[in-house]
Each structure stands twice: as structure tokens, then as C-alpha cells.
């Protein structure tokens, strides 16, 4: 227990890593070119615009880190060696930033849809769910920023663990399979980043601790639970799982089916929200109640995108083997429901 508490204590190094990451994302997101996507029209008739340059930000950051590693300026295992302290540092940051958001919202006199404060009189409720829809800092939309940070943070955690496994001569089929699936999933998110602008989290949820914690802590650290072993480090670094050829093929099949359903359903939803008359599977869309799509995947089931996300979460867990899949899949299940915004 004392060892765990010691490992969880944030250090100046973990704080520096975290702040450098956020500063890079703020600068890159502001200056790198990218498609500017209009958000939904808000209740007051205004709409925000989002610069979708997440993929370019990702590629540039990975390139810069690669050069840093090659020149011995950056340790590729810095994150994997400080996993728990980075977890606690990110949690503390999430708590502090949401307290600041609450305080700023209380002082706001803006009556626009994005910044008008909404109070219930219950501090815990207002802090947890937030009181402003789209708070900004120096022109940066905080909600969009935190989602991007969480997805990119997940990638950096995985890459550092991959580097650690190579350094320790412990690279396994399970590690390769897990890394491959996660990289494809994360790249897909950034390739279709504009779809995020039409999700419920962006258009309707206020920014409070629930969303900030979900984006910055829950997504990157829980999605990598397949590689976590509770006290002593990362699961797949410490446990070798031998997969048969049939198991690898089955795992790939689960991933591909999950991806097809997940991406197909979300694409149909996004296209329908942007253009309600756009064809779905070559036919005019069927609509219930004027707004509810009932064609394509959405005519088969109400939330096929959740089914796809669950299959993807299962494919992330299967490389750990059947003996450990229950714990990791349950965690991935919880994360996939939190990450349904994608």
C-alpha cells in the first residue's frame, strides 16, 4: 500500500510532462492548418467553428518526439516509467481546472448560449456537470481541446509502453496486436475529427468535472488498462500471453466487424445531422418524429454505434488472453460508454 501511495505521488517531472503536452496542443491547435467546421446552431442563433487539425497535430508531435528520442533529448519510456504519478497529476489538474471553470462561470455575465451560466443551487451538481456549455480560454474551445488531449494522451501512453517492451526485449504478439488496434482506432478518430462537432457532448453537455475527468483521465488511463497491473507496472509488459493463429484471426475479425459497425453508424448519424435529406445506403432516410433517423444502421437498432464500440473494446482486451479478459473488458466497456462521443 505504501509503495502504491509513493508511486502515485506526482513529481515535478510528471507535472512538466503534462504541462508541456498541454502547451503543445494549445499552440498546435491554434496555428496548424486544418478544416474549419461549423458547429450546430445554438439556441441563440449563434454557432461555433472548430479547427479540425488534430491529425496534423498528432503527426507533428510524434515526429518531434521521434527526433527527440533519436537525438537523446527525450526518453521514449518517460511515460511508462511514471504511469501512476502521471495519473495522479492528471487527476489533480482535472480537479483544479474544473474548480476554475466553476469560479469563472459564476462570475460570467454573458447571456449567450455558449457562456451563459446555468445554476441549480447545488454546488456538487453544478461542479460535476458544469455550468457553461462552451467555455473558452484565449480563444481555445476547452471542451474540444480536452477531448483531443485525451485521445492523443492515450496514444502517447501506448507508444511509451511499446518502447519499454522493446527496450526490455519483451515484445509479444499480444502487445503488437493491442498496439495495432489502438493506433488504428485513434487515427480514425482524428481522421474523422469533424464528426465530433455533432455529438451530444459538444452540442448539449456543459463542461464540468464529469467531462474533463472523462477526457483527460478516464479515456487515456483506462483504455490502457490492458497493459496495467495494479501496483507493479504495465500488464502486458509483465505477463506474456501466447496467442494461437486462430485466436489472432478471431481477434482481428472482432476488431474489423466492430470498426465497420461503429464507424458506419456514426458516419450516418453525422451526415444526417448535417443534411437530413442525404441518402442512407442509397435510399432516402426514414425519419421518426421529424428528427430520429430510422434508416441504415439506425433502422436495425437504436444504437448500433455502441455495439461497434463494445466490439472494439473487446478486441482491445482479447490480446490479454481469456484468463484476464473479463477484468479488462469490463473496464473497456465502461470506457467505451464514456467515449461514445466518438
N, C-alpha and C positions, 0 to 999 in steps of 0.2 A: 504493500500500500504506500509506504513512504517513497519507494522507488518510483511509483506511478506519479505521486504528487510532485516529486522532484523533476521528472520528465515533463510534466505539464507546465512547470513554471516558465513563463516567457522570458526570453533573453533579449538583450539589445540587438543581437544578430537577427533573431526572428522578427523583431519589430522593424529592423532595417529592410529585411527581405520584403515584408508586407508593404511597407510604405513605398519602396522602390517600384514594386509591382503596380500599386495604385497610381502612382505618379506617371509611370509609363503609359498606362491605359488612358489616363486623362489627357495626356499630350497627344498620343497617337490617335485617339478617338476624335480629337479636335482638329488636327491638321492633315491627317491622311485622307486622300480622296476616297470617295465612296458614294454609292447611290443614295440620294436623299429621298426618303419615303414619307409621304404624308400619313399621319395617324388618322384615327377616326374623328369625325366631327363631334365635339363635346357639346354638352347641354347648352352652353352659352354661344354656340355657333363657331367657336374657335377650333383650331386643330394644331397639334404639334407636328414637327417634322424631325425625322430621325436619320442621322447619317450612318448608313449600314456599311461600315468599313471594318467590321470585326475580323473577317477572314484575312484581310491585309495586315491588320494589327497582329494577328496570331502569327502569320508567316514571318513578319519582320522581327517579332520578339524571339521566335525560335531561331531565326538566323543570327540575331545579335548574341543570343546565349551560346549558340554553336561556335561563333567566332571567339567569344569569351572563354569557352572551355578549351578551344584549340590553342589560345594564347596563354592559358593557365591563369587567367584573371578570375574565372568563375569555376566553382566546384560543381560538377554535374550531380553530385549526391547531397548537396546542401539541404534540399527539402526533405529527402528521405531520411536523413540523419537527424532532422529536427521536426519530425511529423507532429508529435504531441504538443510541443511548445508552440508550433505554428497554429495548431488547432486552438489552443487556449488564447493565443494572441489575436486570432481572427474573431473568436467569440467575444473577447473584451472590446475589440474595435466595433463589432456589431452592436453591442450594448451601448457603448458611448455615442456612436453616430445616431442611433435611434433616439437617445435622450436629447441630442442636439436638434434632431428633426422635430421632436415634440415641442421643445422650447421655442424653436423658430416658428413653428406653426401657431403656437399660442400668441405670438406677437404679430402674426400676419394680419393685415387689414385688407388684403387682396380679396376681391369678391369674384374673381374669375374661376372657372370650373377647375383649373389645374391647381390653384393655390388657395382656394377658399377653405378655411379650416372647418372641420366637422367635429363637434364635441358631443359626447354622451354624458359627460359629468363623471364618468368612471375612469380614473387615471390609468389603471392597468389595461382596461379595454382599449382606450384611446392610444396608449403607447404601443400595445401589441399590434393592433390593426392599422395604426396610423391615423393622422387627421388631415393630411393633404394628399391629393391624388397624384400630382406630378411635381414634387419639389425639385428645384434645380440649384446647382452650385456653380458659379462662374460660367453659366451658360450650358452646363452639362446636366442632362436629364438623369437624375440619380437612380431612378428605377431601371432604366435601360442599361445604365452603367454597371449596376450591381449584378444583373443577370449575366452580362458579358464577362465580368470578373470571375463569377463562379464557374462558368464553363471553361474559361481559359485556365483558371486555377486548377481545375480537375486535370486538365491536360498536363500541366507542369508537374503536378504530383506524380502522375503516371510515368512521365518521362524520367523523372529523377529516380523513381523506383526501378525502372528499366536499366538505367545507368548503374545503379547499385548492384543489380543482379548480374550484369555483365562484368563489373569490377570484381565481384566475388566468384566469378566463373560458375554461376548458378542459374544461367538462363535455361528455362524449360519450355516445353511445348505449351504448357498451360499459360505461362507468362506471355509468350508470343501471341497466343490466341486472344487472351484478355486484352492485351495492348492493341491488337489489330482492331477488335470490335469497338473499343472505346475511341480510338483515333478516328475511325470512320463515322461514328456517331457524332463526335464533337465537330469534325469538319463539316458534316452535313448540317449541323445547327448553324454554323457560321455562313455556309453557302446559302442557306435559306433564312438568313437572319431577319430579313424584312417581314417574314411571316409572324415574327414575334410581335410586331406592331398591332396586330389584330387580335391578340389573345386577351383573355379576361383579365389577367394580372395587370397588363398595361393599360387597358381601357377602363377598368372598373375598380380594381383594388387600390386602396390607399397605401402609402408606403410607411410601414411600421416595422416593429421588430420581427414579426412573422415573416415578411418578405425578405428583409435584409438578412436575417439569420438563415432562412431557407436558401438564399442565393449564395451567400459567402461561406457558410459553414456546412449546411446540410448537403448541398449538392456535391461540392468537391471532396469533402472528407468522408461522406457516407457512401458515395458512389465508388470510392476506392477501398471500401471495407473488405472486398475480396482479397486484398493484399494486407489487411491489418490483423495482427494477432495481439490481443488485448494487453499487455504490459511490455512485450519484448520486441515490438517492431512490426514488420510487414509480413502478412500470412504467406504469400507465395514466395517470399524470399527465404522463409524458414521451413516450408513444407513442400516437398517435391511430389507432384501428382502425375502419375503416368497415365496418359490417355491412349486408348486404342484408336486405330484408324476409324473404326465405326463411330466411336464417341466424338472424334473431331468432326467427322462428316455430319453427324446429327447436330452438334453444336452450331456448325455453320448454317445448317438448314433452319434451325430455330431463329438464328440471327437474321437471315435473309427474309424469312416469312414475316418476322416481327417488323423489320425495317420497311418492307413493302406495304404492310397494312398501316403502320404508324405514319410514314411519310405521305402515302396516298390519301389517307383520311384527313390529315392536317392540311395538305395542299388543297383538297376540295373545299374544306371549310374556309380557308383564306381567300381562295378565288371567288367563292360565293359571296363572302362579305364585301369584297371589292366590286363585284359585278354579279348581282343576283340573277342575271339572265344568261350567264356563261354556261356552256354545255357541260354536263357531267356525264362522263362515259359516252359521249356522242349524242346525248339526248338533253332536251330542256329539263332543268331541275324541277323536281316536285317539292312544293313548299307547304308546310302546315302552319296555319295561323299567321301567314304573311312573312315570318322570319325564320322558321325552323326548317332546315334543309332535311329532306327525306329521300334523297337520291344518292347513287353511288354507295360508298361505304356507309353513309349515314342513313341509307334506306335499308341496310342489312341489320344494323344495330345502332343504338343511340350514341355509343362512344367506342367505335372501333379503334380510334386512336389510342385509347387506354389499353385495349387488348394488345395492340402492337407494342406499346411501351412496356407492358408486362413481359411480353416475349423477349424483348431486347434486354430487360433486366435479368431475365432467366439466362439468356445467352452470356451475359457478363459473369454470372455466378457458376455456370456449369464447368468452366475450366478448373475450378477448385475441387472438383470431384463430388460424387454423390454424398460422401460422408459429411461434407461441410456445406452442401448446397442449401440446406434448409435455413441456417442462420443468415448466410449471405444473401439468399434470395428474399427472405423476409425484409431485410434491410434495404435491398434494392427495390423491392416492391413499394416500401414506404417512400423511398426517394423518387421513384418514378411517378407516384401520385403527386408528390410535391413539385416534381418537374414537369407536370402535364402541360405547363405553359408552352413547351416547345412543340 
